[in-house]
Amino acid sequence: MGGGYLENKRDELENVVSGLHPHIIGISETNFFKNQDVENVQINGYKFIPSNTIHNPNLQVSRISVYIHESVVWKLRTDLMSQEFSSIWLEVGLPRKRKILVCQLYRDWGYLNQTNNSSRSVENQLGRWVGFLDQWERALATDMETHVTGDFNLDFLKWTR
């Protein structure tokens, strides 16, 4: 689910939850701003988790969010996260089961509400991508099973022409 503000998609999200009962839901393009009330996006039985970019004073927005069901044993892996781009890393599992690492990623072309387009430069986009690859390498170095999902914004069609 993507393409809008999370508060406007709450009914749609609740329909998905009631029909599928997922343990983890990762959502791209949530655009949850620091000044928004978490209660307006809370889903019963789930913990809402925004990305660390919400704490970046120049951004103050989470382009992705994760909901995790209360039955899941989890830990937010802030050691694998950054305030410079949207990724959420979780160590998750069920009680008395082996834990895995799960990442929700959003690779944006540029930052929202930026007064100039410097974040859209190839150099800055590449810098954020390299930052994510560093996170991924550190996650793999834990020897835990690792799953990465999200919106990578990579145009496959441009590479296959």
Steps between C-alpha positions, in 0.01 A plus 500: 500500500651836411442835343337701776486628849450226755209665680303506173562126450404384848168340394675314216771383739246381758325297225830330412571425865154360569512280191857370511612537864868556407777491759695785335382766257754722322362802316677738261417867440317539830623858536443504875620836631641563847214736590232240420326312782595129514151424635357593158691215333497240778347161418363288785735213590799649311794723590563787256867562415619797287850529356776700671474774237215636709769610751715674237439875558531565125245235403260428792311244292488122475455390139444141619336339798468154645221349705594197707245276668508478878554120483840546335816519709701787353774752558560820302856483364595868511865395463414417137295815434569858394330839515616571144270260311196286567575153629355312794691196628333254736621185667185289508368157582235308684540394864772235545590509128812610314504875424551653154578851378237680295549835326246731340674743263395799293759642261370843419622707209518806723383629834148632556459873569860580411548862394748399228555189292844406637371171645397396147854520362649171384779542754259538794274218381805274465617601848168394652507172304854424619382578854226241464742243356717555807198429723426184302861379526497557877171309523645208303806501725274406794455156339125536548260424216433840340200619296483838328176633353377836384507742211849522350397742222723326248374519141566155356367603158776760457763233556357246256476717189 
